[in-house]
Amino acid sequence: MATSSSPPTSGRAARSGRAAPLSPPERRAALVEATLPLLRAHGTAVTTRQIAEAAGVAEGTIFSVFSDKEALIATAIDAGLDPAPTIARLDAVDRDPPLSDRLIAAVEILQAHLATTWQLLAAVGIEGRPRPTHGTPNEVAARLAAALEPLLDAESVGLRTTPDRAAQALLALCVGCSHPAVVDQPMAAGQIVDLLLHGVTGDAAEEPT
């Protein structure tokens, strides 16, 4: 009798062909990921039904890992304000290209982070919300500036200031030139970098595209 060459399977998931169920931490992370876009769109008026539909789960699944809707929302807001993913992207910026190219890549990352952060805060408000677990706004800014420093350190001999001061100036320019309360339209990343490197009266580089 011929024998099958297929590997043996075991367990309910293998017999049914369905994926194994998520662990509680994985389920929490998936629900937070599904909740964040809804919070930006609807604020805290978002319903657990909307969240469940976005996550592709039954509504009762939410309450198997969160005590109530407010607990899920608080966790999602904290995750949305966490700078760690942005810092990881800044750490991954290639150090080989010229200084201006490195900084343009960094500013694009920062602008994406700032846009989603401001959108979330505008939608949910901050009055009465718990303090984020990742620090105050000043502490978050310090972490972001520190992540920019390595992109400037290779050029420290050509800077008129220290890399940490240059990183703080770049972050400040990025915030000021991107915030909707300050400008009608965010400045392009190339324009922000050109302003940092050449000012408004110096020998500016060719107009960035």
N, CA, C and O of each residue as an XYZ file, in Angstrom:
836
protein
N       0.860     -1.202      0.000
C       0.000      0.000      0.000
C       0.887      1.240      0.000
O       1.862      1.321      0.747
N       0.524      2.237     -0.878
C       1.336      3.451     -0.953
C       1.112      4.279      0.295
O       0.006      4.319      0.835
N       2.139      4.924      0.741
C       2.053      5.790      1.913
C       2.030      7.240      1.479
O       2.651      7.611      0.482
N       1.335      8.035      2.207
C       1.244      9.462      1.882
C       2.537     10.163      2.236
O       3.163      9.864      3.254
N       2.940     11.114      1.375
C       4.143     11.900      1.640
C       3.845     13.168      2.402
O       4.757     13.919      2.746
N       2.545     13.420      2.674
C       2.175     14.654      3.383
C       2.590     14.539      4.835
O       2.466     13.465      5.424
N       3.087     15.630      5.435
C       3.486     15.598      6.846
C       2.277     15.408      7.730
O       1.194     15.884      7.391
N       2.421     14.735      8.842
C       1.290     14.528      9.744
C       0.837     15.848     10.341
O       1.631     16.770     10.527
N      -0.438     15.921     10.636
C      -0.978     17.119     11.273
C      -1.610     16.716     12.580
O      -1.976     15.557     12.779
N      -1.736     17.675     13.467
C      -2.346     17.396     14.753
C      -3.032     18.644     15.249
O      -2.723     19.752     14.812
N      -3.979     18.460     16.177
C      -4.647     19.604     16.791
C      -5.864     20.019     16.002
O      -6.004     19.721     14.816
N      -6.755     20.730     16.711
C      -8.001     21.170     16.090
C      -7.747     22.113     14.928
O      -8.423     22.021     13.903
N      -6.767     23.035     15.069
C      -6.505     23.999     14.004
C      -6.055     23.290     12.749
O      -6.492     23.645     11.654
N      -5.173     22.274     12.880
C      -4.683     21.564     11.713
C      -5.811     20.787     11.053
O      -5.893     20.765      9.825
N      -6.704     20.132     11.845
C      -7.785     19.334     11.272
C      -8.805     20.202     10.553
O      -9.361     19.797      9.531
N      -9.050     21.381     11.078
C     -10.062     22.253     10.470
C      -9.509     23.129      9.364
O     -10.270     23.685      8.572
N      -8.194     23.258      9.301
C      -7.593     24.135      8.317
C      -7.616     25.591      8.706
O      -7.198     26.446      7.925
N      -8.098     25.895      9.906
C      -8.157     27.277     10.363
C      -6.853     27.661     11.061
O      -6.137     26.813     11.593
N      -6.569     28.956     11.043
C      -5.382     29.446     11.738
C      -5.566     29.295     13.246
O      -6.682     29.372     13.760
N      -4.468     29.083     13.933
C      -4.535     28.970     15.386
C      -5.032     30.283     15.978
O      -4.688     31.352     15.476
N      -5.840     30.220     17.044
C      -6.336     31.462     17.652
C      -5.192     32.293     18.217
O      -4.155     31.768     18.621
N      -5.412     33.604     18.234
C      -4.394     34.503     18.758
C      -4.321     34.383     20.276
O      -5.320     34.114     20.943
N      -3.126     34.586     20.801
C      -2.961     34.650     22.247
C      -3.542     35.972     22.747
O      -3.714     36.893     21.949
N      -3.850     36.096     24.034
C      -4.400     37.363     24.550
C      -3.546     38.587     24.195
O      -4.107     39.591     23.754
N      -2.199     38.552     24.369
C      -1.415     39.745     23.969
C      -1.519     40.042     22.472
O      -1.573     41.207     22.076
N      -1.546     39.007     21.644
C      -1.687     39.218     20.198
C      -3.062     39.775     19.866
O      -3.193     40.649     19.009
N      -4.087     39.270     20.544
C      -5.441     39.778     20.307
C      -5.549     41.239     20.733
O      -6.179     42.040     20.043
N      -4.945     41.588     21.853
C      -4.952     42.978     22.312
C      -4.278     43.881     21.276
O      -4.794     44.948     20.942
N      -3.136     43.448     20.777
C      -2.396     44.249     19.787
C      -3.210     44.413     18.507
O      -3.224     45.493     17.917
N      -3.881     43.359     18.077
C      -4.687     43.436     16.860
C      -5.867     44.385     17.039
O      -6.210     45.132     16.122
N      -6.483     44.358     18.204
C      -7.603     45.260     18.466
C      -7.149     46.710     18.548
O      -7.836     47.608     18.061
N      -6.008     46.938     19.155
C      -5.458     48.301     19.218
C      -5.168     48.806     17.816
O      -5.482     49.951     17.491
N      -4.577     47.969     16.991
C      -4.257     48.373     15.615
C      -5.515     48.712     14.831
O      -5.518     49.655     14.039
N      -6.583     47.952     15.043
C      -7.842     48.222     14.358
C      -8.540     49.471     14.908
O      -9.270     50.150     14.187
N      -8.311     49.763     16.179
C      -8.993     50.886     16.837
C      -8.404     52.234     16.461
O      -9.142     53.210     16.332
N      -7.093     52.309     16.282
C      -6.444     53.602     16.067
C      -7.016     54.388     14.882
O      -7.340     55.563     15.056
N      -7.158     53.800     13.682
C      -7.740     54.590     12.582
C      -9.161     55.060     12.880
O      -9.566     56.142     12.455
N      -9.916     54.239     13.612
C     -11.283     54.621     13.961
C     -11.300     55.780     14.948
O     -12.163     56.653     14.866
N     -10.359     55.794     15.875
C     -10.260     56.915     16.811
C      -9.929     58.202     16.079
O     -10.492     59.253     16.384
N      -9.021     58.129     15.119
C      -8.661     59.333     14.362
C      -9.852     59.852     13.564
O      -9.978     61.057     13.347
N     -10.721     58.948     13.128
C     -11.869     59.346     12.320
C     -13.074     59.755     13.154
O     -13.781     60.696     12.793
N     -13.323     59.060     14.271
C     -14.558     59.260     15.025
C     -14.335     59.748     16.452
O     -15.301     60.101     17.130
N     -13.103     59.778     16.922
C     -12.859     60.135     18.301
C     -13.369     59.048     19.235
O     -13.520     57.895     18.832
N     -13.631     59.411     20.462
C     -14.063     58.429     21.452
C     -15.514     57.997     21.257
O     -16.009     57.152     22.002
N     -16.198     58.563     20.271
C     -17.564     58.125     19.967
C     -17.578     56.808     19.199
O     -18.648     56.247     18.963
N     -16.423     56.312     18.810
C     -16.345     55.030     18.105
C     -17.007     53.952     18.958
O     -16.903     53.975     20.184
N     -17.681     53.016     18.313
C     -18.383     51.966     19.042
C     -17.589     50.666     19.015
O     -16.735     50.460     18.152
N     -17.886     49.796     19.974
C     -17.221     48.493     19.987
C     -17.640     47.672     18.767
O     -16.879     46.821     18.306
N     -18.827     47.914     18.249
C     -19.251     47.205     17.034
C     -18.368     47.595     15.858
O     -17.938     46.736     15.089
N     -18.094     48.901     15.716
C     -17.199     49.345     14.649
C     -15.809     48.734     14.803
O     -15.192     48.312     13.824
N     -15.331     48.692     16.031
C     -14.001     48.137     16.286
C     -13.971     46.652     15.943
O     -13.036     46.170     15.305
N     -14.997     45.937     16.372
C     -15.057     44.505     16.101
C     -15.101     44.226     14.609
O     -14.431     43.314     14.124
N     -15.890     45.009     13.879
C     -15.968     44.819     12.427
C     -14.625     45.097     11.762
O     -14.213     44.370     10.859
N     -13.938     46.159     12.213
C     -12.636     46.483     11.632
C     -11.606     45.397     11.934
O     -10.732     45.113     11.115
N     -11.717     44.798     13.111
C     -10.761     43.765     13.510
C     -11.148     42.386     12.990
O     -10.350     41.451     13.047
N     -12.374     42.259     12.483
C     -12.819     40.974     11.975
C     -13.103     39.963     13.062
O     -12.850     38.771     12.887
N     -13.628     40.429     14.188
C     -13.921     39.534     15.310
C     -15.339     39.809     15.804
O     -15.968     40.800     15.432
N     -15.821     38.904     16.651
C     -17.096     39.137     17.311
C     -16.933     40.229     18.360
O     -15.860     40.384     18.943
N     -18.001     40.982     18.595
C     -17.925     42.099     19.538
C     -17.522     41.636     20.927
O     -16.812     42.347     21.639
N     -17.974     40.433     21.323
C     -17.634     39.916     22.637
C     -16.158     39.622     22.812
O     -15.664     39.550     23.937
N     -15.443     39.450     21.688
C     -14.003     39.179     21.773
C     -13.265     40.336     22.424
O     -12.269     40.136     23.120
N     -13.755     41.541     22.196
C     -13.112     42.723     22.785
C     -13.056     42.591     24.298
O     -12.038     42.889     24.923
N     -14.171     42.137     24.884
C     -14.266     42.099     26.338
C     -13.605     40.863     26.942
O     -13.591     40.688     28.160
N     -13.061     40.013     26.080
C     -12.277     38.892     26.600
C     -10.850     39.316     26.930
O     -10.144     38.627     27.665
N     -10.424     40.470     26.373
C      -9.059     40.933     26.639
C      -9.012     42.357     27.192
O      -7.967     42.795     27.675
N     -10.128     43.083     27.128
C     -10.223     44.420     27.720
C     -11.442     44.457     28.630
O     -12.475     43.862     28.320
N     -11.322     45.148     29.739
C     -12.429     45.192     30.701
C     -13.630     45.944     30.143
O     -14.771     45.587     30.436
N     -13.389     46.980     29.344
C     -14.466     47.750     28.733
C     -13.902     48.563     27.577
O     -12.706     48.520     27.287
N     -14.790     49.303     26.924
C     -14.370     50.099     25.769
C     -13.346     51.153     26.166
O     -12.390     51.402     25.432
N     -13.546     51.774     27.330
C     -12.628     52.823     27.766
C     -11.211     52.286     27.943
O     -10.242     52.982     27.643
N     -11.088     51.060     28.427
C      -9.754     50.473     28.592
C      -9.087     50.267     27.249
O      -7.889     50.516     27.108
N      -9.846     49.813     26.254
C      -9.296     49.648     24.900
C      -8.894     50.995     24.318
O      -7.820     51.128     23.731
N      -9.754     51.993     24.478
C      -9.447     53.309     23.921
C      -8.196     53.897     24.567
O      -7.338     54.446     23.876
N      -8.090     53.783     25.895
C      -6.918     54.315     26.589
C      -5.642     53.632     26.104
O      -4.617     54.288     25.915
N      -5.702     52.323     25.904
C      -4.530     51.583     25.418
C      -4.184     51.999     23.998
O      -3.010     52.150     23.658
N      -5.210     52.187     23.164
C      -4.967     52.580     21.774
C      -4.372     53.983     21.690
O      -3.459     54.221     20.900
N      -4.884     54.916     22.500
C      -4.340     56.277     22.499
C      -2.880     56.250     22.917
O      -2.043     56.908     22.299
N      -2.571     55.499     23.952
C      -1.189     55.406     24.420
C      -0.291     54.844     23.324
O       0.824     55.324     23.124
N      -0.777     53.829     22.615
C       0.005     53.249     21.526
C       0.180     54.243     20.380
O       1.242     54.301     19.762
N      -0.866     55.027     20.098
C      -0.792     55.991     19.007
C       0.172     57.127     19.286
O       0.698     57.736     18.354
N       0.413     57.424     20.566
C       1.328     58.506     20.931
C       2.749     57.996     21.203
O       3.654     58.790     21.459
N       2.937     56.710     21.150
C       4.245     56.116     21.450
C       5.241     56.453     20.337
O       4.989     56.124     19.177
N       6.375     57.108     20.665
C       7.353     57.462     19.629
C       8.269     56.307     19.229
O       9.060     56.449     18.296
N       8.178     55.161     19.918
C       9.126     54.074     19.666
C       9.154     53.615     18.205
O      10.245     53.440     17.662
N       7.998     53.411     17.534
C       8.070     53.006     16.123
C       8.753     54.047     15.229
O       9.479     53.695     14.299
N       8.513     55.329     15.519
C       9.157     56.386     14.739
C      10.658     56.405     14.994
O      11.443     56.587     14.063
N      11.061     56.221     16.240
C      12.487     56.180     16.567
C      13.157     55.003     15.868
O      14.288     55.123     15.395
N      12.472     53.878     15.801
C      13.029     52.714     15.107
C      13.225     53.010     13.623
O      14.218     52.582     13.035
N      12.297     53.734     13.015
C      12.438     54.110     11.604
C      13.584     55.102     11.409
O      14.311     55.020     10.419
N      13.748     56.031     12.339
C      14.878     56.966     12.254
C      16.204     56.220     12.399
O      17.173     56.527     11.704
N      16.243     55.249     13.295
C      17.460     54.462     13.476
C      17.830     53.689     12.213
O      19.001     53.381     11.989
N      16.831     53.377     11.392
C      17.065     52.571     10.195
C      17.420     53.404      8.968
O      17.694     52.843      7.907
N      17.419     54.734      9.090
C      17.772     55.580      7.939
C      19.220     55.306      7.524
O      20.118     55.256      8.364
N      19.429     55.134      6.241
C      20.758     54.830      5.705
C      21.709     55.995      5.969
O      21.396     57.146      5.667
N      22.880     55.679      6.539
C      23.866     56.718      6.854
C      24.789     57.038      5.678
O      25.563     57.992      5.758
N      24.727     56.274      4.597
C      25.670     56.452      3.492
C      25.370     57.642      2.582
O      26.313     58.292      2.130
N      24.105     57.961      2.290
C      23.834     59.094      1.392
C      24.334     60.418      1.979
O      24.668     60.492      3.162
N      24.383     61.465      1.141
C      24.796     62.784      1.636
C      23.899     63.264      2.775
O      22.781     62.782      2.953
N      24.418     64.228      3.542
C      23.721     64.739      4.713
C      22.306     65.183      4.382
O      21.368     64.821      5.092
N      22.130     65.965      3.310
C      20.794     66.485      3.000
C      19.814     65.358      2.710
O      18.654     65.434      3.116
N      20.254     64.318      2.018
C      19.364     63.197      1.701
C      18.977     62.441      2.969
O      17.830     62.020      3.121
N      19.932     62.273      3.875
C      19.634     61.600      5.137
C      18.597     62.389      5.930
O      17.662     61.816      6.488
N      18.770     63.684      5.974
C      17.863     64.519      6.760
C      16.478     64.595      6.130
O      15.479     64.649      6.847
N      16.402     64.601      4.808
C      15.098     64.602      4.142
C      14.327     63.327      4.501
O      13.132     63.373      4.791
N      15.027     62.199      4.476
C      14.379     60.937      4.862
C      13.886     61.010      6.296
O      12.791     60.537      6.600
N      14.683     61.601      7.182
C      14.299     61.714      8.591
C      13.100     62.635      8.761
O      12.194     62.330      9.537
N      13.079     63.755      8.050
C      11.968     64.699      8.176
C      10.674     64.067      7.668
O       9.615     64.285      8.257
N      10.738     63.298      6.601
C       9.539     62.623      6.108
C       8.973     61.674      7.160
O       7.757     61.577      7.330
N       9.861     60.978      7.864
C       9.432     60.086      8.944
C       8.800     60.888     10.076
O       7.748     60.516     10.595
N       9.445     61.988     10.457
C       8.917     62.826     11.533
C       7.564     63.426     11.165
O       6.653     63.458     11.992
N       7.430     63.898      9.934
C       6.168     64.512      9.527
C       5.016     63.502      9.551
O       3.893     63.847      9.916
N       5.297     62.266      9.165
C       4.264     61.228      9.219
C       3.847     60.975     10.667
O       2.661     60.822     10.960
N       4.823     60.933     11.566
C       4.525     60.729     12.995
C       3.729     61.899     13.559
O       2.745     61.701     14.271
N       4.153     63.110     13.240
C       3.470     64.290     13.768
C       2.043     64.383     13.249
O       1.133     64.734     14.000
N       1.838     64.076     11.977
C       0.501     64.186     11.387
C      -0.477     63.237     12.071
O      -1.591     63.639     12.407
N      -0.077     61.986     12.280
C      -0.986     61.029     12.913
C      -1.188     61.357     14.393
O      -2.270     61.135     14.936
N      -0.150     61.884     15.043
C      -0.278     62.262     16.453
C      -1.258     63.413     16.623
O      -2.150     63.357     17.469
N      -1.091     64.450     15.823
C      -1.987     65.606     15.923
C      -3.416     65.223     15.565
O      -4.363     65.702     16.189
N      -3.578     64.360     14.559
C      -4.912     63.929     14.174
C      -5.594     63.172     15.313
O      -6.780     63.368     15.578
N      -4.842     62.317     15.974
C      -5.392     61.553     17.091
C      -5.774     62.468     18.246
O      -6.866     62.343     18.799
N      -4.885     63.387     18.615
C      -5.169     64.293     19.729
C      -6.356     65.199     19.429
O      -7.162     65.487     20.314
N      -6.463     65.647     18.183
C      -7.593     66.502     17.822
C      -8.905     65.737     17.909
O      -9.941     66.314     18.239
N      -8.867     64.450     17.618
C     -10.090     63.650     17.605
C     -10.541     63.240     19.004
O     -11.737     63.237     19.295
N      -9.590     62.896     19.869
C      -9.958     62.350     21.182
C      -9.833     63.360     22.307
O     -10.415     63.174     23.376
N      -9.065     64.451     22.075
C      -8.820     65.399     23.141
C      -7.863     64.824     24.176
O      -7.572     63.628     24.165
N      -7.384     65.663     25.054
C      -6.442     65.195     26.074
C      -6.926     65.509     27.483
O      -6.315     65.076     28.459
N      -8.008     66.251     27.594
C      -8.517     66.619     28.913
C      -8.994     65.366     29.655
O      -9.843     64.623     29.164
N      -8.435     65.153     30.838
C      -8.861     64.021     31.648
C      -8.269     62.693     31.256
O      -8.558     61.674     31.884
N      -7.426     62.684     30.205
C      -6.829     61.427     29.769
C      -5.648     61.080     30.663
O      -4.981     61.979     31.173
N      -5.373     59.779     30.866
C      -4.199     59.402     31.657
C      -2.914     59.860     30.983
O      -2.851     59.976     29.760
N      -1.892     60.119     31.789
C      -0.596     60.497     31.244
C      -0.026     59.331     30.446
O      -0.014     58.201     30.936
N       0.451     59.585     29.214
C       1.011     58.501     28.414
C       2.157     57.807     29.145
O       2.921     58.445     29.870
N       2.263     56.523     28.952
C       3.289     55.757     29.654
C       4.685     56.009     29.117
O       5.672     55.656     29.762
N       4.779     56.615     27.942
C       6.102     56.819     27.334
C       6.677     58.202     27.624
O       7.727     58.542     27.078
N       6.030     59.012     28.462
C       6.633     60.262     28.887
C       5.845     61.495     28.505
O       4.855     61.427     27.776
N       6.310     62.628     29.017
C       5.696     63.916     28.717
C       6.069     64.332     27.297
O       6.975     63.752     26.699
N       5.363     65.353     26.745
C       5.745     65.839     25.412
C       7.211     66.259     25.321
O       7.861     66.014     24.304
N       7.737     66.888     26.369
C       9.145     67.282     26.352
C      10.069     66.069     26.332
O      11.101     66.074     25.662
N       9.690     65.034     27.072
C      10.509     63.814     27.091
C      10.464     63.103     25.746
O      11.471     62.564     25.287
N       9.297     63.105     25.120
C       9.181     62.500     23.790
C      10.015     63.276     22.780
O      10.701     62.679     21.950
N       9.959     64.614     22.845
C      10.759     65.439     21.933
C      12.248     65.165     22.117
O      12.993     65.109     21.139
N      12.685     64.995     23.360
C      14.090     64.713     23.621
C      14.499     63.375     23.011
O      15.604     63.241     22.486
N      13.611     62.391     23.081
C      13.915     61.080     22.495
C      14.000     61.166     20.977
O      14.869     60.545     20.365
N      13.103     61.932     20.371
C      13.129     62.083     18.910
C      14.389     62.823     18.466
O      15.025     62.433     17.487
N      14.751     63.893     19.185
C      15.970     64.639     18.844
C      17.204     63.759     18.986
O      18.114     63.822     18.160
N      17.236     62.934     20.040
C      18.376     62.039     20.234
C      18.494     61.044     19.091
O      19.600     60.652     18.721
N      17.350     60.630     18.523
C      17.380     59.700     17.393
C      17.886     60.368     16.119
O      18.360     59.689     15.207
N      17.786     61.696     16.053
C      18.286     62.429     14.881
C      19.796     62.656     14.936
O      20.438     62.802     13.895
N      20.357     62.687     16.120
C      21.774     63.029     16.282
C      22.722     62.174     15.445
O      23.618     62.732     14.811
N      22.572     60.851     15.409
C      23.513     60.059     14.612
C      23.536     60.426     13.133
O      24.544     60.220     12.457
N      22.425     60.970     12.627
C      22.385     61.380     11.225
C      23.219     62.628     10.988
O      23.612     62.910      9.856
N      23.489     63.376     12.048
C      24.256     64.611     11.944
C      25.692     64.447     12.413
O      26.557     65.233     12.026
N      25.963     63.453     13.231
C      27.272     63.327     13.852
C      28.383     63.115     12.836
O      29.502     63.592     13.029
N      28.080     62.398     11.747
C      29.104     62.153     10.725
C      29.566     63.448     10.077
O      30.651     63.505      9.497
N      28.753     64.476     10.175
C      29.091     65.761      9.566
C      29.479     66.787     10.630
O      29.469     67.989     10.361
N      29.820     66.326     11.837
C      30.039     67.267     12.934
C      31.165     68.249     12.643
O      31.121     69.385     13.116
N      32.183     67.837     11.870
C      33.288     68.760     11.582
C      32.850     69.914     10.699
O      33.515     70.950     10.660
N      31.729     69.750      9.982
C      31.262     70.822      9.110
C      30.105     71.604      9.672
O      29.605     72.522      9.023
N      29.669     71.259     10.869
C      28.546     71.967     11.472
C      29.031     73.198     12.231
O      30.148     73.227     12.747
N      28.174     74.210     12.287
C      28.486     75.404     13.066
C      28.016     75.267     14.496
O      28.193     76.186     15.296
N      27.420     74.136     14.832
C      26.944     73.876     16.184
C      27.125     72.393     16.461
O      27.585     71.650     15.595
N      26.773     71.965     17.649
C      26.932     70.555     18.006
C      25.798     69.727     17.396
O      24.725     70.264     17.119
N      26.020     68.431     17.185
C      24.965     67.601     16.600
C      23.672     67.612     17.402
O      22.587     67.577     16.823
N      23.773     67.661     18.735
C      22.541     67.650     19.524
C      21.745     68.938     19.334
O      20.516     68.899     19.267
N      22.434     70.085     19.246
C      21.726     71.348     18.998
C      21.139     71.358     17.589
O      20.028     71.847     17.383
N      21.874     70.825     16.627
C      21.366     70.761     15.257
C      20.141     69.863     15.182
O      19.185     70.174     14.471
N      20.163     68.745     15.915
C      19.024     67.833     15.929
C      17.799     68.508     16.544
O      16.687     68.343     16.043
N      17.995     69.272     17.631
C      16.890     69.989     18.252
C      16.319     71.041     17.301
O      15.105     71.231     17.232
N      17.200     71.722     16.573
C      16.743     72.739     15.624
C      15.948     72.099     14.491
O      14.929     72.641     14.062
N      16.410     70.951     14.008
C      15.687     70.271     12.930
C      14.301     69.840     13.403
O      13.318     70.001     12.680
N      14.222     69.295     14.607
C      12.923     68.877     15.140
C      11.994     70.078     15.303
O      10.815     70.003     14.955
N      12.518     71.179     15.827
C      11.708     72.380     16.011
C      11.205     72.919     14.674
O      10.046     73.316     14.555
N      12.081     72.930     13.668
C      11.666     73.372     12.338
C      10.590     72.461     11.768
O       9.623     72.924     11.164
N      10.767     71.176     11.965
C       9.810     70.209     11.439
C       8.433     70.418     12.058
O       7.420     70.379     11.360
N       8.398     70.642     13.380
C       7.122     70.887     14.054
C       6.515     72.205     13.587
O       5.342     72.256     13.214
N       7.311     73.268     13.607
C       6.802     74.592     13.264
C       6.379     74.718     11.817
O       5.450     75.461     11.500
N       7.055     73.993     10.932
C       6.753     74.091      9.495
C       5.750     73.047      9.037
O       5.464     72.938      7.845
N       5.211     72.276      9.979
C       4.254     71.226      9.616
C       2.932     71.341     10.353
O       1.920     70.830      9.873
N       2.914     71.998     11.505
C       1.705     72.030     12.339
C       0.606     72.851     11.646
O       0.857     73.978     11.220
N      -0.604     72.295     11.530
C      -1.685     73.019     10.847
C      -2.088     74.314     11.528
O      -2.728     75.159     10.902
N      -1.729     74.496     12.804
C      -2.033     75.756     13.478
C      -1.037     76.844     13.107
O      -1.264     78.020     13.390
N       0.073     76.454     12.473
C       1.121     77.412     12.126
C       1.150     77.694     10.626
O       1.306     78.843     10.211
N       1.001     76.665      9.826
C       1.065     76.817      8.368
C      -0.167     76.201      7.731
O      -0.731     75.238      8.250
N      -0.587     76.770      6.586
C      -1.755     76.231      5.878
C      -1.457     74.847      5.305
O      -2.288     73.940      5.351
N      -0.249     74.714      4.766
C       0.187     73.444      4.204
C       1.578     73.126      4.749
O       2.435     74.008      4.806
N       1.812     71.869      5.151
C       3.152     71.528      5.641
C       4.200     71.776      4.567
O       3.982     71.479      3.392
N       5.340     72.321      4.978
C       6.445     72.482      4.040
C       6.965     71.115      3.646
O       6.906     70.171      4.434
N       7.475     71.004      2.424
C       8.062     69.748      1.974
C       9.318     69.457      2.787
O       9.987     70.370      3.271
N       9.622     68.181      2.927
C      10.795     67.788      3.710
C      12.062     68.427      3.167
O      12.914     68.865      3.939
N      12.195     68.485      1.851
C      13.386     69.088      1.259
C      13.516     70.563      1.584
O      14.625     71.063      1.771
N      12.389     71.268      1.654
C      12.423     72.688      1.990
C      12.836     72.899      3.443
O      13.581     73.830      3.749
N      12.356     72.043      4.334
C      12.722     72.157      5.744
C      14.213     71.907      5.929
O      14.878     72.630      6.671
N      14.737     70.894      5.263
C      16.165     70.592      5.376
C      16.995     71.717      4.781
O      18.027     72.084      5.343
N      16.560     72.275      3.646
C      17.292     73.382      3.039
C      17.309     74.588      3.966
O      18.313     75.295      4.056
N      16.195     74.823      4.658
C      16.136     75.939      5.595
C      17.106     75.724      6.750
O      17.765     76.664      7.194
N      17.193     74.492      7.237
C      18.134     74.192      8.323
C      19.576     74.389      7.871
O      20.368     75.012      8.577
N      19.919     73.865      6.705
C      21.315     73.846      6.267
C      21.782     75.172      5.686
O      22.964     75.505      5.766
N      20.847     75.941      5.093
C      21.268     77.144      4.363
C      20.593     78.425      4.836
O      20.973     79.510      4.395
N      19.603     78.331      5.720
C      18.932     79.530      6.194
C      18.102     80.188      5.113
O      17.773     79.571      4.100
N      17.768     81.450      5.339
C      16.943     82.185      4.377
C      17.730     83.235      3.615
O      17.211     83.831      2.672
N      18.965     83.468      4.004
C      19.761     84.477      3.284
C      21.077     83.915      2.775
O      21.793     84.597      2.041
N      21.416     82.668      3.156
C      22.684     82.102      2.748
C      22.630     81.574      1.332
O      21.659     81.798      0.609
N      23.689     80.863      0.937
C      23.766     80.273     -0.378
C      22.963     78.987     -0.380
O      23.479     77.913     -0.071
N      21.691     79.114     -0.734
C      20.815     77.942     -0.689
C      21.152     76.984     -1.804
O      21.675     77.368     -2.850
N      20.843     75.736     -1.558
C      21.030     74.718     -2.579
C      19.974     74.880     -3.642
O      19.053     75.684     -3.496
N      20.104     74.111     -4.723
C      19.104     74.138     -5.763
C      17.749     73.782     -5.177
O      17.660     72.913     -4.309
N      16.701     74.432     -5.634
C      15.367     74.238     -5.066
C      15.002     72.759     -5.054
O      14.995     72.126     -6.110
N      14.697     72.192     -3.888
C      14.375     70.765     -3.819
C      13.062     70.476     -4.529
O      12.179     71.332     -4.580
N      12.933     69.300     -5.065
C      11.690     68.904     -5.681
C      10.790     68.332     -4.618
O       9.667     67.925     -4.915
